[in-house]
């Protein structure tokens, strides 16, 4: 496969392990599935903002959705308590395959870009804490275009920022919805099989299916 000029990486659950954040949410809401439900609804309500043509940053939506879920369990938290419960989002570790993969890919020439729904400050803090920020030529948030992935305009914004055609770019993600959105924008795609993640069956298959991101460099050799 021809090596893309630019490789875009989703961040949460693709590069960074959310286990610490999930543990905090599950403990607070006293339910082992609470974090998975919260994350799914966070994505749902971010798309509600996009469909409405309005915009609230990802952290604000995250707190609002947590508050909604707390009510389901008849629990109540102050704003400061919610911030503390969600604070592990800035202290996440990368999956073990991430650093070796990014190091090898960067040495081989394509521009590497982190591209997330997260707000810019949180995104920067995440990548710095994980000690992987230096691998990326750019760190992009959808806040600049105010359309959440998987809306096609989000990917078009990212491509424009890198002055790159869709055919010369690849989106790497552990989420079927992210892969489907990037495909719609004309990008090549690589799905990373993180725990519990599978491609969306009604979308076209990704160009690559990877057990680990380290397999990405091998696919271009």
ROVEXNU-343747 format. One line per 2 residues: their letters; for each residue z, y, x of C-alpha. Coordinates in Angstrom, 3 decimals, decimal comma. Each point is the difference from the previous one (the first is absolute). Layout:
BEGIN
A) Z/Y/X; ...
***
This chain:
BEGIN
XX) 0,000/0,000/0,000; -0,870/3,495/1,240
XX) 3,094/1,919/1,058; 0,638/2,998/-2,304
XX) 0,214/3,485/1,478; 3,217/0,716/-1,903
XX) 2,638/-2,449/-1,234; 2,366/1,297/-2,695
XX) 3,334/-1,737/-0,434; 2,212/0,049/-3,055
XX) 3,610/0,389/1,124; 2,634/-1,453/-2,349
XX) -0,118/-3,815/-0,113; -3,115/-0,020/2,180
XX) 1,487/1,362/3,226; 3,650/0,420/-0,965
XX) 2,360/-2,617/-1,418; 1,704/1,309/-3,162
XX) 2,839/-2,555/0,123; 2,680/2,551/0,896
XX) -0,984/2,304/-2,867; -0,263/-2,884/-2,451
XX) 3,460/-1,220/0,932; 1,425/3,475/-0,643
XX) -1,643/0,224/-3,426; 0,882/-3,554/-1,035
XX) 3,627/0,562/0,982; 0,220/3,285/-1,897
XX) -1,604/-1,385/-3,156; 1,739/-3,374/0,314
XX) -3,201/-1,985/-0,490; -1,993/-1,974/2,582
XX) -3,320/1,027/-1,583; 0,830/3,681/-0,519
XX) -1,825/1,260/3,102; -3,221/-1,839/-0,824
XX) 0,036/1,466/-3,511; 0,810/3,461/1,358
XX) -2,867/-0,088/2,514; -2,517/-1,177/-2,586
XX) 1,051/2,777/-2,362; -0,085/2,546/2,809
XX) -3,692/-0,819/0,435; -0,506/0,051/-3,768
XX) 1,483/3,455/-0,462; -1,766/1,431/3,040
XX) -3,226/-0,947/-1,760; 1,293/1,582/-3,206
XX) 0,190/3,256/1,968; -3,564/-0,475/1,236
XX) -1,373/-0,839/-3,436; 1,777/3,050/-1,445
XX) -1,501/2,164/2,782; 3,517/1,033/1,028
XX) 1,860/-0,661/3,233; 3,568/-0,781/0,979
XX) 0,633/-1,239/3,530; 0,641/-3,697/0,536
XX) 3,677/0,461/0,838; 0,594/1,932/-3,212
XX) -1,699/-2,715/-2,048; 1,974/-2,659/1,881
XX) 3,297/1,628/-0,962; -1,073/0,497/-3,614
XX) -1,083/-3,633/-0,344; 3,273/-1,164/1,552
XX) 1,884/2,071/-2,576; -2,084/-1,592/-2,791
XX) 0,777/-3,477/1,287; 3,693/0,735/0,367
XX) 0,115/0,817/-3,713; -1,426/-3,451/-0,770
XX) 3,113/-1,472/1,636; 2,321/2,546/-1,660
XX) 0,749/1,520/3,380; 0,183/3,641/0,978
XX) -0,296/1,666/3,415; 0,209/3,576/1,231
XX) -2,986/1,584/1,735; 1,746/-0,303/3,368
XX) 0,799/-3,674/-0,642; -3,658/-0,684/-0,820
XX) -1,116/1,743/3,189; 2,415/-2,165/2,003
XX) -1,156/-3,214/-1,707; -3,653/0,809/0,735
XX) 0,639/1,380/3,500; -0,808/-3,285/1,815
XX) -3,682/0,809/-0,659; 0,149/2,091/3,193
XX) 1,644/-2,762/2,042; -2,392/-2,900/-0,424
XX) -1,081/-2,295/2,811; -3,604/-1,053/0,584
XX) -1,006/-3,610/-0,535; -0,034/-1,901/3,279
XX) -3,800/-0,148/0,171; -0,476/3,760/-0,406
XX) 0,657/1,363/3,493; -2,105/-2,621/1,836
XX) -2,826/0,486/-2,501; 0,001/3,803/0,175
XX) 0,220/-0,036/3,796; -3,013/-2,295/0,322
XX) -2,063/1,807/-2,630; 0,663/3,408/1,535
XX) -1,104/-1,253/3,408; -3,283/-1,184/-1,467
XX) -1,174/3,367/-1,253; 0,139/0,507/-3,782
XX) 2,055/2,892/-1,329; 3,135/-1,252/-1,730
XX) 1,303/1,962/-2,980; 3,164/-0,468/-2,057
XX) -0,798/0,792/-3,640; 2,730/-0,061/-2,621
XX) 1,023/1,153/-3,460; 3,269/1,152/1,576
XX) 0,836/3,667/0,496; -0,916/1,306/3,485
XX) 3,558/0,516/1,311; 1,148/-3,468/-1,076
XX) -3,158/-1,569/1,391; 0,471/1,682/3,383
XX) 3,684/-0,984/0,097; -0,861/-3,603/-0,858
XX) -2,561/-0,389/2,753; 2,172/1,744/2,586
XX) 3,016/-2,194/-0,842; -2,190/-3,108/0,245
XX) -1,307/1,338/3,340; -3,633/-0,444/-0,980
XX) -1,036/3,602/-0,708; -1,662/0,347/3,427
XX) -2,600/-2,625/-0,851; -1,627/2,181/-2,652
XX) -2,635/2,683/0,492; 0,982/1,419/-3,410
XX) 2,821/-0,501/-2,501; -1,226/0,800/-3,500
XX) 1,774/0,352/-3,325; -1,693/0,228/-3,383
XX) 2,047/3,150/-0,571; -2,869/1,987/1,507
XX) -2,387/-1,098/-2,769; 2,656/-0,597/-2,680
XX) -1,614/-3,232/-1,197; 1,888/-3,224/0,565
XX) -1,625/-3,126/1,337; -1,825/-1,927/-1,400
XX) -1,864/2,965/-1,512; -3,372/0,227/1,831
XX) 0,579/3,688/0,772; 2,936/-0,935/2,224
XX) -2,216/-2,119/2,248; -2,771/2,590/-0,057
XX) 2,521/2,587/1,187; 1,063/-2,253/2,894
XX) -3,605/-0,674/1,000; -0,809/3,709/-0,057
XX) 3,007/0,762/2,201; -1,333/-2,395/2,625
XX) -3,624/1,064/-0,490; -0,807/-3,657/-0,542
XX) -2,386/-1,736/-2,396; 1,482/-2,690/-2,234
XX) -2,198/-2,671/1,578; 1,476/0,777/3,432
XX) 3,591/-0,230/-1,230; 2,391/-2,808/-0,918
XX) 3,149/0,059/-2,129; 2,743/-2,444/1,008
XX) 2,621/-0,706/-2,657; 2,340/-2,625/-1,418
XX) -0,633/1,143/-3,573; -2,826/-1,179/-2,211
XX) -0,126/3,380/-1,737; -0,496/1,831/3,311
XX) -2,781/-2,367/1,017; -1,705/0,430/-3,388
XX) 0,185/3,787/0,239; -1,436/0,097/3,505
XX) -2,834/-2,297/-1,058; -0,838/2,364/-2,846
XX) -0,302/2,795/2,558; -2,430/-2,120/2,032
XX) 2,341/-0,931/2,855; 0,273/-3,366/1,659
XX) 3,367/-1,654/-0,569; 2,488/-2,359/1,622
XX) 2,800/-1,555/-2,048; 3,204/-0,926/1,850
XX) 1,961/-2,806/-1,631; 3,559/1,272/0,102
XX) 2,682/-2,019/-1,870; -0,767/-0,149/-3,710
XX) -3,250/1,979/0,281; -3,375/-1,229/-1,236
XX) -3,398/1,675/-0,557; -0,923/1,210/-3,496
XX) -2,148/-2,814/-1,498; -2,212/2,331/-2,067
XX) -1,053/2,087/3,002; -2,573/-1,021/2,583
XX) 1,474/-2,101/2,808; 1,082/2,013/3,047
XX) -2,246/-0,189/3,053; 2,870/-1,552/1,926
XX) 3,105/-1,946/-1,016; 2,627/0,021/2,723
XX) 3,263/-1,855/0,413; 0,959/2,585/2,620
XX) -1,425/3,343/1,067; -0,507/-1,435/3,486
XX) -2,938/-1,894/-1,513; -1,795/3,279/-0,551
XX) -0,934/0,539/3,652; -1,210/-3,573/0,241
XX) -2,337/0,537/-2,957; -1,864/2,715/1,907
X) -0,279/-1,869/3,313
***
